[in-house]
Amino acid sequence: MSRYSLCATSPSVKSVSIGAPYPCALRASALAVALLLAASHGHAESKFTDPEDGAFDLSNLLLTHRGVLPVPTLITEPAVGYGLGLGLLYFSLPKKSADAPDDSKAPPNITGLGGFATGTHSWGAGLMHFHTWDDDHIRYLGVVGKVGLHLNYYGIQNQPRAYQLDGIAVVQQVLFRIGNSHWYVGPRYTFFDANTRFDASIPAGIRQFEKDQRVAKGGVVVDYDTRDNMFYPSSGTYAELEADLARGGLGSSTNFQEQTARGYQWIPLSKSWVLGLRADTGFSQGNIPFFAQPYVSLRGVSDAKFQDSNQLTAEAEIRWNVTPRWSVLGFGGAGKAYGHLHSFSDAPTAFGFGTGFRYLIARKLGVTMGIDVAHGPGQNAFYVQVGSAWR
């Protein structure tokens, strides 16, 4: 469970990614139309409009009327089938941050509750909370969730083998800012009590398969954060380094090590254009369970399809801010998973590219909503996004 988003559900599903044939693309278009209608009829009540530009905006509702932002999700991921999901996000500003200048405000506190279900009887439910204290000198993240997933393991032959993954996950993290710098450091603890079973024989390439396993790892996290906004940045850098140990003393049934590093940079090319760059790596050693191994995560690529002891991923994104509220973007990336099943040179290359749009739905929070449509190896996909796809 090396990466988290507001909609994270399991160690094998880092974010809500949705493989989509044409019927689901039509549903995506319906959401776009709904946003357009909302924007054009936003003057009905002041709590749904922004006095700065008169546009449809949920800032006042979310911050002063104790409103909740619903995040609908349409799931058509081939591994888990068609389904629906819903997340509810509650925002509040730290007391000292409410009256601070826009460029010095701490991130909002966020509480999220969500769940999903699909036609293959895959399901999940989770609760998360993000909180800051002392003018953003302390950052806390807590996640708890339960899943029952029907997934595919691709293995050496890159052929899907169905298996079921059930379990309960807990994440606890506290980061402390170093002085008044942009650096944060602190501990993270991840626990996942998993039960796995294959429909047929155990695929070749899985070492020491155990039906019941506990992944319990503790580690150190180092973050560097100069983003102008945590949801949909237009400038700045976010980087994270993490080193984990899974040991019996922490509650793990297997011993392994894992190191991850990821970095995102947003470069304003002009007032209307922003270039985004992403690099993502993951390395593991020891007896790591097959479902917890690093994997390539790209829009247009099924999660965990390209999975091995190590992974390397790179992606670029170009954004055009058409208006202060609306933006469109194009993106593309590639990655490899290698180390145990394949050498780096023999490993298949994952790729994904596509386009999308965002609407600034809560200006005071910097929260956008929209859709990305992508193409990857043998499939099309679309994603309902809250903010940036990079988390």
HELIX and SHEET records of a PDB file:
HELIX    1   1 TYR A   22  SER A   40  1                                  19    
HELIX    2   2 SER A   46  PHE A   48  5                                   3    
HELIX    3   3 SER A   59  THR A   64  1                                   6    
HELIX    4   4 LYS A   95  SER A   97  5                                   3    
HELIX    5   5 ASP A  102  SER A  104  5                                   3    
HELIX    6   6 GLY A  248  LEU A  250  5                                   3    
HELIX    7   7 PHE A  290  ALA A  292  5                                   3    
SHEET    1   A17 ILE A  18  GLY A  19  0                                        
SHEET    2   A17 GLN A 379  VAL A 386 -1                                        
SHEET    3   A17 VAL A 367  GLY A 376 -1                                        
SHEET    4   A17 THR A 349  ALA A 362 -1                                        
SHEET    5   A17 TRP A 326  TYR A 338 -1                                        
SHEET    6   A17 ASN A 310  ASN A 321 -1                                        
SHEET    7   A17 TRP A 273  GLY A 286 -1                                        
SHEET    8   A17 PHE A 256  PRO A 268 -1                                        
SHEET    9   A17 GLY A 236  ALA A 246 -1                                        
SHEET   10   A17 ASP A 212  ASP A 225 -1                                        
SHEET   11   A17 TRP A 183  PHE A 198 -1                                        
SHEET   12   A17 ARG A 161  ARG A 177 -1                                        
SHEET   13   A17 ILE A 138  TYR A 153 -1                                        
SHEET   14   A17 TRP A 123  TRP A 133 -1                                        
SHEET   15   A17 ASN A 109  THR A 118 -1                                        
SHEET   16   A17 GLY A  83  SER A  92 -1                                        
SHEET   17   A17 VAL A  68  ILE A  75 -1                                        
END                                                                             
